[in-house]
Amino acid sequence: MAKKSGRIIVTLECTEARALGKPVSRYTTTKNKQKTPGRMELKKYNPNLQKHTVHRETK
């Protein structure tokens, strides 16, 4: 029998670009829902702003 997978696919969206009114960058990744129940935040590269910014998990 196969194990239940606790990993889900989440979308990360740039927080700084939305505040500036520029196009947002989005990344997809996976996370373990049991170990990380809250919203995930990672620093990723935003090509529209040409710098690394904080990307937060969306719904």
mmCIF file of the N, C-alpha and C atoms, coordinates in Angstrom:
data_MODEL
# 
_entry.id   MODEL 
# 
loop_
_atom_site.group_PDB 
_atom_site.id 
_atom_site.type_symbol 
_atom_site.label_atom_id 
_atom_site.label_alt_id 
_atom_site.label_comp_id 
_atom_site.label_asym_id 
_atom_site.label_entity_id 
_atom_site.label_seq_id 
_atom_site.pdbx_PDB_ins_code 
_atom_site.Cartn_x 
_atom_site.Cartn_y 
_atom_site.Cartn_z 
_atom_site.occupancy 
_atom_site.B_iso_or_equiv 
_atom_site.pdbx_formal_charge 
_atom_site.auth_seq_id 
_atom_site.auth_comp_id 
_atom_site.auth_asym_id 
_atom_site.auth_atom_id 
_atom_site.pdbx_PDB_model_num 
ATOM 1   N N  . MET A 1 1  ? 0.836  -1.185 0.000   1.00 0.00 ? 1  MET A N  1 
ATOM 2   C CA . MET A 1 1  ? 0.000  0.000  0.000   1.00 0.00 ? 1  MET A CA 1 
ATOM 3   C C  . MET A 1 1  ? 0.876  1.241  0.000   1.00 0.00 ? 1  MET A C  1 
ATOM 4   N N  . ALA A 1 2  ? 0.403  2.261  -0.655  1.00 0.00 ? 2  ALA A N  1 
ATOM 5   C CA . ALA A 1 2  ? 1.144  3.515  -0.727  1.00 0.00 ? 2  ALA A CA 1 
ATOM 6   C C  . ALA A 1 2  ? 0.898  4.354  0.517   1.00 0.00 ? 2  ALA A C  1 
ATOM 7   N N  . LYS A 1 3  ? 1.936  5.106  0.889   1.00 0.00 ? 3  LYS A N  1 
ATOM 8   C CA . LYS A 1 3  ? 1.803  6.006  2.033   1.00 0.00 ? 3  LYS A CA 1 
ATOM 9   C C  . LYS A 1 3  ? 1.055  7.257  1.613   1.00 0.00 ? 3  LYS A C  1 
ATOM 10  N N  . LYS A 1 4  ? 0.400  7.884  2.572   1.00 0.00 ? 4  LYS A N  1 
ATOM 11  C CA . LYS A 1 4  ? -0.223 9.175  2.297   1.00 0.00 ? 4  LYS A CA 1 
ATOM 12  C C  . LYS A 1 4  ? 0.884  10.220 2.259   1.00 0.00 ? 4  LYS A C  1 
ATOM 13  N N  . SER A 1 5  ? 0.837  11.053 1.274   1.00 0.00 ? 5  SER A N  1 
ATOM 14  C CA . SER A 1 5  ? 1.841  12.095 1.154   1.00 0.00 ? 5  SER A CA 1 
ATOM 15  C C  . SER A 1 5  ? 1.376  13.342 1.894   1.00 0.00 ? 5  SER A C  1 
ATOM 16  N N  . GLY A 1 6  ? 2.221  13.854 2.761   1.00 0.00 ? 6  GLY A N  1 
ATOM 17  C CA . GLY A 1 6  ? 1.892  15.059 3.517   1.00 0.00 ? 6  GLY A CA 1 
ATOM 18  C C  . GLY A 1 6  ? 2.330  16.322 2.801   1.00 0.00 ? 6  GLY A C  1 
ATOM 19  N N  . ARG A 1 7  ? 2.884  16.171 1.594   1.00 0.00 ? 7  ARG A N  1 
ATOM 20  C CA . ARG A 1 7  ? 3.385  17.330 0.863   1.00 0.00 ? 7  ARG A CA 1 
ATOM 21  C C  . ARG A 1 7  ? 2.314  17.865 -0.085  1.00 0.00 ? 7  ARG A C  1 
ATOM 22  N N  . ILE A 1 8  ? 2.219  19.195 -0.137  1.00 0.00 ? 8  ILE A N  1 
ATOM 23  C CA . ILE A 1 8  ? 1.269  19.837 -1.043  1.00 0.00 ? 8  ILE A CA 1 
ATOM 24  C C  . ILE A 1 8  ? 2.011  20.865 -1.889  1.00 0.00 ? 8  ILE A C  1 
ATOM 25  N N  . ILE A 1 9  ? 1.457  21.187 -3.042  1.00 0.00 ? 9  ILE A N  1 
ATOM 26  C CA . ILE A 1 9  ? 2.039  22.193 -3.932  1.00 0.00 ? 9  ILE A CA 1 
ATOM 27  C C  . ILE A 1 9  ? 1.486  23.559 -3.532  1.00 0.00 ? 9  ILE A C  1 
ATOM 28  N N  . VAL A 1 10 ? 2.384  24.536 -3.344  1.00 0.00 ? 10 VAL A N  1 
ATOM 29  C CA . VAL A 1 10 ? 1.977  25.886 -2.976  1.00 0.00 ? 10 VAL A CA 1 
ATOM 30  C C  . VAL A 1 10 ? 2.541  26.880 -3.990  1.00 0.00 ? 10 VAL A C  1 
ATOM 31  N N  . THR A 1 11 ? 1.902  28.043 -4.083  1.00 0.00 ? 11 THR A N  1 
ATOM 32  C CA . THR A 1 11 ? 2.345  29.114 -4.960  1.00 0.00 ? 11 THR A CA 1 
ATOM 33  C C  . THR A 1 11 ? 2.894  30.247 -4.110  1.00 0.00 ? 11 THR A C  1 
ATOM 34  N N  . LEU A 1 12 ? 4.080  30.734 -4.465  1.00 0.00 ? 12 LEU A N  1 
ATOM 35  C CA . LEU A 1 12 ? 4.691  31.865 -3.772  1.00 0.00 ? 12 LEU A CA 1 
ATOM 36  C C  . LEU A 1 12 ? 4.593  33.090 -4.668  1.00 0.00 ? 12 LEU A C  1 
ATOM 37  N N  . GLU A 1 13 ? 4.161  34.216 -4.106  1.00 0.00 ? 13 GLU A N  1 
ATOM 38  C CA . GLU A 1 13 ? 3.970  35.441 -4.877  1.00 0.00 ? 13 GLU A CA 1 
ATOM 39  C C  . GLU A 1 13 ? 4.748  36.582 -4.229  1.00 0.00 ? 13 GLU A C  1 
ATOM 40  N N  . CYS A 1 14 ? 5.336  37.430 -5.042  1.00 0.00 ? 14 CYS A N  1 
ATOM 41  C CA . CYS A 1 14 ? 6.153  38.543 -4.557  1.00 0.00 ? 14 CYS A CA 1 
ATOM 42  C C  . CYS A 1 14 ? 5.280  39.552 -3.804  1.00 0.00 ? 14 CYS A C  1 
ATOM 43  N N  . THR A 1 15 ? 5.775  40.027 -2.663  1.00 0.00 ? 15 THR A N  1 
ATOM 44  C CA . THR A 1 15 ? 5.027  40.984 -1.856  1.00 0.00 ? 15 THR A CA 1 
ATOM 45  C C  . THR A 1 15 ? 5.385  42.422 -2.210  1.00 0.00 ? 15 THR A C  1 
ATOM 46  N N  . GLU A 1 16 ? 6.629  42.683 -2.601  1.00 0.00 ? 16 GLU A N  1 
ATOM 47  C CA . GLU A 1 16 ? 7.065  44.053 -2.876  1.00 0.00 ? 16 GLU A CA 1 
ATOM 48  C C  . GLU A 1 16 ? 6.518  44.583 -4.201  1.00 0.00 ? 16 GLU A C  1 
ATOM 49  N N  . ALA A 1 17 ? 6.421  43.741 -5.213  1.00 0.00 ? 17 ALA A N  1 
ATOM 50  C CA . ALA A 1 17 ? 5.955  44.193 -6.524  1.00 0.00 ? 17 ALA A CA 1 
ATOM 51  C C  . ALA A 1 17 ? 4.492  44.617 -6.466  1.00 0.00 ? 17 ALA A C  1 
ATOM 52  N N  . ARG A 1 18 ? 3.690  43.912 -5.684  1.00 0.00 ? 18 ARG A N  1 
ATOM 53  C CA . ARG A 1 18 ? 2.268  44.265 -5.559  1.00 0.00 ? 18 ARG A CA 1 
ATOM 54  C C  . ARG A 1 18 ? 2.111  45.657 -4.930  1.00 0.00 ? 18 ARG A C  1 
ATOM 55  N N  . ALA A 1 19 ? 2.948  45.967 -3.945  1.00 0.00 ? 19 ALA A N  1 
ATOM 56  C CA . ALA A 1 19 ? 2.883  47.274 -3.286  1.00 0.00 ? 19 ALA A CA 1 
ATOM 57  C C  . ALA A 1 19 ? 3.304  48.396 -4.227  1.00 0.00 ? 19 ALA A C  1 
ATOM 58  N N  . LEU A 1 20 ? 4.226  48.100 -5.155  1.00 0.00 ? 20 LEU A N  1 
ATOM 59  C CA . LEU A 1 20 ? 4.703  49.109 -6.106  1.00 0.00 ? 20 LEU A CA 1 
ATOM 60  C C  . LEU A 1 20 ? 3.834  49.194 -7.357  1.00 0.00 ? 20 LEU A C  1 
ATOM 61  N N  . GLY A 1 21 ? 2.898  48.279 -7.527  1.00 0.00 ? 21 GLY A N  1 
ATOM 62  C CA . GLY A 1 21 ? 2.030  48.279 -8.704  1.00 0.00 ? 21 GLY A CA 1 
ATOM 63  C C  . GLY A 1 21 ? 2.685  47.690 -9.934  1.00 0.00 ? 21 GLY A C  1 
ATOM 64  N N  . LYS A 1 22 ? 3.756  46.917 -9.756  1.00 0.00 ? 22 LYS A N  1 
ATOM 65  C CA . LYS A 1 22 ? 4.458  46.282 -10.877 1.00 0.00 ? 22 LYS A CA 1 
ATOM 66  C C  . LYS A 1 22 ? 3.945  44.850 -11.041 1.00 0.00 ? 22 LYS A C  1 
ATOM 67  N N  . PRO A 1 23 ? 4.258  44.185 -12.163 1.00 0.00 ? 23 PRO A N  1 
ATOM 68  C CA . PRO A 1 23 ? 3.853  42.784 -12.334 1.00 0.00 ? 23 PRO A CA 1 
ATOM 69  C C  . PRO A 1 23 ? 4.519  41.902 -11.285 1.00 0.00 ? 23 PRO A C  1 
ATOM 70  N N  . VAL A 1 24 ? 3.754  41.001 -10.704 1.00 0.00 ? 24 VAL A N  1 
ATOM 71  C CA . VAL A 1 24 ? 4.286  40.124 -9.659  1.00 0.00 ? 24 VAL A CA 1 
ATOM 72  C C  . VAL A 1 24 ? 4.938  38.901 -10.286 1.00 0.00 ? 24 VAL A C  1 
ATOM 73  N N  . SER A 1 25 ? 5.904  38.343 -9.583  1.00 0.00 ? 25 SER A N  1 
ATOM 74  C CA . SER A 1 25 ? 6.503  37.080 -10.016 1.00 0.00 ? 25 SER A CA 1 
ATOM 75  C C  . SER A 1 25 ? 5.956  35.987 -9.116  1.00 0.00 ? 25 SER A C  1 
ATOM 76  N N  . ARG A 1 26 ? 5.757  34.802 -9.689  1.00 0.00 ? 26 ARG A N  1 
ATOM 77  C CA . ARG A 1 26 ? 5.208  33.675 -8.943  1.00 0.00 ? 26 ARG A CA 1 
ATOM 78  C C  . ARG A 1 26 ? 6.103  32.465 -9.127  1.00 0.00 ? 26 ARG A C  1 
ATOM 79  N N  . TYR A 1 27 ? 6.282  31.720 -8.046  1.00 0.00 ? 27 TYR A N  1 
ATOM 80  C CA . TYR A 1 27 ? 7.018  30.466 -8.051  1.00 0.00 ? 27 TYR A CA 1 
ATOM 81  C C  . TYR A 1 27 ? 6.139  29.395 -7.433  1.00 0.00 ? 27 TYR A C  1 
ATOM 82  N N  . THR A 1 28 ? 6.334  28.147 -7.825  1.00 0.00 ? 28 THR A N  1 
ATOM 83  C CA . THR A 1 28 ? 5.636  27.027 -7.186  1.00 0.00 ? 28 THR A CA 1 
ATOM 84  C C  . THR A 1 28 ? 6.671  26.148 -6.507  1.00 0.00 ? 28 THR A C  1 
ATOM 85  N N  . THR A 1 29 ? 6.293  25.583 -5.378  1.00 0.00 ? 29 THR A N  1 
ATOM 86  C CA . THR A 1 29 ? 7.145  24.690 -4.622  1.00 0.00 ? 29 THR A CA 1 
ATOM 87  C C  . THR A 1 29 ? 6.261  23.755 -3.811  1.00 0.00 ? 29 THR A C  1 
ATOM 88  N N  . THR A 1 30 ? 6.862  22.842 -3.084  1.00 0.00 ? 30 THR A N  1 
ATOM 89  C CA . THR A 1 30 ? 6.097  21.948 -2.230  1.00 0.00 ? 30 THR A CA 1 
ATOM 90  C C  . THR A 1 30 ? 6.486  22.183 -0.785  1.00 0.00 ? 30 THR A C  1 
ATOM 91  N N  . LYS A 1 31 ? 5.562  21.842 0.118   1.00 0.00 ? 31 LYS A N  1 
ATOM 92  C CA . LYS A 1 31 ? 5.855  21.947 1.538   1.00 0.00 ? 31 LYS A CA 1 
ATOM 93  C C  . LYS A 1 31 ? 5.150  20.818 2.269   1.00 0.00 ? 31 LYS A C  1 
ATOM 94  N N  . ASN A 1 32 ? 5.682  20.471 3.434   1.00 0.00 ? 32 ASN A N  1 
ATOM 95  C CA . ASN A 1 32 ? 5.074  19.473 4.287   1.00 0.00 ? 32 ASN A CA 1 
ATOM 96  C C  . ASN A 1 32 ? 4.045  20.186 5.152   1.00 0.00 ? 32 ASN A C  1 
ATOM 97  N N  . LYS A 1 33 ? 2.780  19.864 4.962   1.00 0.00 ? 33 LYS A N  1 
ATOM 98  C CA . LYS A 1 33 ? 1.699  20.573 5.645   1.00 0.00 ? 33 LYS A CA 1 
ATOM 99  C C  . LYS A 1 33 ? 1.700  20.318 7.148   1.00 0.00 ? 33 LYS A C  1 
ATOM 100 N N  . GLN A 1 34 ? 2.167  19.139 7.578   1.00 0.00 ? 34 GLN A N  1 
ATOM 101 C CA . GLN A 1 34 ? 2.175  18.828 9.006   1.00 0.00 ? 34 GLN A CA 1 
ATOM 102 C C  . GLN A 1 34 ? 3.276  19.580 9.739   1.00 0.00 ? 34 GLN A C  1 
ATOM 103 N N  . LYS A 1 35 ? 4.438  19.729 9.122   1.00 0.00 ? 35 LYS A N  1 
ATOM 104 C CA . LYS A 1 35 ? 5.560  20.399 9.783   1.00 0.00 ? 35 LYS A CA 1 
ATOM 105 C C  . LYS A 1 35 ? 5.521  21.911 9.612   1.00 0.00 ? 35 LYS A C  1 
ATOM 106 N N  . THR A 1 36 ? 4.855  22.400 8.562   1.00 0.00 ? 36 THR A N  1 
ATOM 107 C CA . THR A 1 36 ? 4.776  23.827 8.289   1.00 0.00 ? 36 THR A CA 1 
ATOM 108 C C  . THR A 1 36 ? 3.318  24.214 8.082   1.00 0.00 ? 36 THR A C  1 
ATOM 109 N N  . PRO A 1 37 ? 2.533  24.336 9.156   1.00 0.00 ? 37 PRO A N  1 
ATOM 110 C CA . PRO A 1 37 ? 1.113  24.639 8.980   1.00 0.00 ? 37 PRO A CA 1 
ATOM 111 C C  . PRO A 1 37 ? 0.844  26.093 8.566   1.00 0.00 ? 37 PRO A C  1 
ATOM 112 N N  . GLY A 1 38 ? 1.760  27.010 8.886   1.00 0.00 ? 38 GLY A N  1 
ATOM 113 C CA . GLY A 1 38 ? 1.555  28.423 8.558   1.00 0.00 ? 38 GLY A CA 1 
ATOM 114 C C  . GLY A 1 38 ? 1.940  28.730 7.126   1.00 0.00 ? 38 GLY A C  1 
ATOM 115 N N  . ARG A 1 39 ? 1.873  30.015 6.790   1.00 0.00 ? 39 ARG A N  1 
ATOM 116 C CA . ARG A 1 39 ? 2.240  30.453 5.441   1.00 0.00 ? 39 ARG A CA 1 
ATOM 117 C C  . ARG A 1 39 ? 3.754  30.499 5.297   1.00 0.00 ? 39 ARG A C  1 
ATOM 118 N N  . MET A 1 40 ? 4.225  30.024 4.162   1.00 0.00 ? 40 MET A N  1 
ATOM 119 C CA . MET A 1 40 ? 5.649  29.958 3.897   1.00 0.00 ? 40 MET A CA 1 
ATOM 120 C C  . MET A 1 40 ? 6.138  31.280 3.294   1.00 0.00 ? 40 MET A C  1 
ATOM 121 N N  . GLU A 1 41 ? 7.343  31.716 3.702   1.00 0.00 ? 41 GLU A N  1 
ATOM 122 C CA . GLU A 1 41 ? 7.975  32.903 3.129   1.00 0.00 ? 41 GLU A CA 1 
ATOM 123 C C  . GLU A 1 41 ? 9.397  32.552 2.738   1.00 0.00 ? 41 GLU A C  1 
ATOM 124 N N  . LEU A 1 42 ? 9.767  32.866 1.500   1.00 0.00 ? 42 LEU A N  1 
ATOM 125 C CA . LEU A 1 42 ? 11.118 32.623 1.012   1.00 0.00 ? 42 LEU A CA 1 
ATOM 126 C C  . LEU A 1 42 ? 11.600 33.843 0.244   1.00 0.00 ? 42 LEU A C  1 
ATOM 127 N N  . LYS A 1 43 ? 12.912 34.066 0.226   1.00 0.00 ? 43 LYS A N  1 
ATOM 128 C CA . LYS A 1 43 ? 13.480 35.117 -0.609  1.00 0.00 ? 43 LYS A CA 1 
ATOM 129 C C  . LYS A 1 43 ? 13.791 34.503 -1.968  1.00 0.00 ? 43 LYS A C  1 
ATOM 130 N N  . LYS A 1 44 ? 13.164 35.045 -3.010  1.00 0.00 ? 44 LYS A N  1 
ATOM 131 C CA . LYS A 1 44 ? 13.359 34.554 -4.372  1.00 0.00 ? 44 LYS A CA 1 
ATOM 132 C C  . LYS A 1 44 ? 13.647 35.756 -5.277  1.00 0.00 ? 44 LYS A C  1 
ATOM 133 N N  . TYR A 1 45 ? 14.154 35.480 -6.468  1.00 0.00 ? 45 TYR A N  1 
ATOM 134 C CA . TYR A 1 45 ? 14.485 36.536 -7.418  1.00 0.00 ? 45 TYR A CA 1 
ATOM 135 C C  . TYR A 1 45 ? 13.247 36.986 -8.183  1.00 0.00 ? 45 TYR A C  1 
ATOM 136 N N  . ASN A 1 46 ? 13.035 38.298 -8.246  1.00 0.00 ? 46 ASN A N  1 
ATOM 137 C CA . ASN A 1 46 ? 11.949 38.865 -9.030  1.00 0.00 ? 46 ASN A CA 1 
ATOM 138 C C  . ASN A 1 46 ? 12.556 39.510 -10.275 1.00 0.00 ? 46 ASN A C  1 
ATOM 139 N N  . PRO A 1 47 ? 12.346 38.940 -11.462 1.00 0.00 ? 47 PRO A N  1 
ATOM 140 C CA . PRO A 1 47 ? 12.949 39.506 -12.671 1.00 0.00 ? 47 PRO A CA 1 
ATOM 141 C C  . PRO A 1 47 ? 12.394 40.870 -13.058 1.00 0.00 ? 47 PRO A C  1 
ATOM 142 N N  . ASN A 1 48 ? 11.178 41.204 -12.639 1.00 0.00 ? 48 ASN A N  1 
ATOM 143 C CA . ASN A 1 48 ? 10.601 42.505 -12.964 1.00 0.00 ? 48 ASN A CA 1 
ATOM 144 C C  . ASN A 1 48 ? 11.269 43.624 -12.175 1.00 0.00 ? 48 ASN A C  1 
ATOM 145 N N  . LEU A 1 49 ? 11.640 43.363 -10.937 1.00 0.00 ? 49 LEU A N  1 
ATOM 146 C CA . LEU A 1 49 ? 12.334 44.347 -10.102 1.00 0.00 ? 49 LEU A CA 1 
ATOM 147 C C  . LEU A 1 49 ? 13.847 44.174 -10.163 1.00 0.00 ? 49 LEU A C  1 
ATOM 148 N N  . GLN A 1 50 ? 14.314 43.073 -10.722 1.00 0.00 ? 50 GLN A N  1 
ATOM 149 C CA . GLN A 1 50 ? 15.723 42.731 -10.863 1.00 0.00 ? 50 GLN A CA 1 
ATOM 150 C C  . GLN A 1 50 ? 16.448 42.691 -9.525  1.00 0.00 ? 50 GLN A C  1 
ATOM 151 N N  . LYS A 1 51 ? 15.803 42.081 -8.517  1.00 0.00 ? 51 LYS A N  1 
ATOM 152 C CA . LYS A 1 51 ? 16.449 41.882 -7.223  1.00 0.00 ? 51 LYS A CA 1 
ATOM 153 C C  . LYS A 1 51 ? 15.720 40.769 -6.472  1.00 0.00 ? 51 LYS A C  1 
ATOM 154 N N  . HIS A 1 52 ? 16.312 40.311 -5.381  1.00 0.00 ? 52 HIS A N  1 
ATOM 155 C CA . HIS A 1 52 ? 15.701 39.291 -4.540  1.00 0.00 ? 52 HIS A CA 1 
ATOM 156 C C  . HIS A 1 52 ? 14.706 39.950 -3.595  1.00 0.00 ? 52 HIS A C  1 
ATOM 157 N N  . THR A 1 53 ? 13.509 39.379 -3.507  1.00 0.00 ? 53 THR A N  1 
ATOM 158 C CA . THR A 1 53 ? 12.457 39.924 -2.663  1.00 0.00 ? 53 THR A CA 1 
ATOM 159 C C  . THR A 1 53 ? 11.790 38.794 -1.890  1.00 0.00 ? 53 THR A C  1 
ATOM 160 N N  . VAL A 1 54 ? 10.972 39.157 -0.906  1.00 0.00 ? 54 VAL A N  1 
ATOM 161 C CA . VAL A 1 54 ? 10.244 38.168 -0.120  1.00 0.00 ? 54 VAL A CA 1 
ATOM 162 C C  . VAL A 1 54 ? 9.024  37.704 -0.910  1.00 0.00 ? 54 VAL A C  1 
ATOM 163 N N  . HIS A 1 55 ? 8.880  36.394 -1.050  1.00 0.00 ? 55 HIS A N  1 
ATOM 164 C CA . HIS A 1 55 ? 7.718  35.791 -1.708  1.00 0.00 ? 55 HIS A CA 1 
ATOM 165 C C  . HIS A 1 55 ? 6.933  35.037 -0.658  1.00 0.00 ? 55 HIS A C  1 
ATOM 166 N N  . ARG A 1 56 ? 5.630  35.304 -0.567  1.00 0.00 ? 56 ARG A N  1 
ATOM 167 C CA . ARG A 1 56 ? 4.772  34.704 0.447   1.00 0.00 ? 56 ARG A CA 1 
ATOM 168 C C  . ARG A 1 56 ? 3.776  33.759 -0.211  1.00 0.00 ? 56 ARG A C  1 
ATOM 169 N N  . GLU A 1 57 ? 3.423  32.729 0.508   1.00 0.00 ? 57 GLU A N  1 
ATOM 170 C CA . GLU A 1 57 ? 2.468  31.723 0.019   1.00 0.00 ? 57 GLU A CA 1 
ATOM 171 C C  . GLU A 1 57 ? 1.087  32.348 -0.154  1.00 0.00 ? 57 GLU A C  1 
ATOM 172 N N  . THR A 1 58 ? 0.440  32.045 -1.278  1.00 0.00 ? 58 THR A N  1 
ATOM 173 C CA . THR A 1 58 ? -0.917 32.515 -1.532  1.00 0.00 ? 58 THR A CA 1 
ATOM 174 C C  . THR A 1 58 ? -1.895 31.419 -1.214  1.00 0.00 ? 58 THR A C  1 
ATOM 175 N N  . LYS A 1 59 ? -3.177 31.750 -1.226  1.00 0.00 ? 59 LYS A N  1 
ATOM 176 C CA . LYS A 1 59 ? -4.217 30.744 -0.945  1.00 0.00 ? 59 LYS A CA 1 
ATOM 177 C C  . LYS A 1 59 ? -4.341 29.764 -2.077  1.00 0.00 ? 59 LYS A C  1 
# 
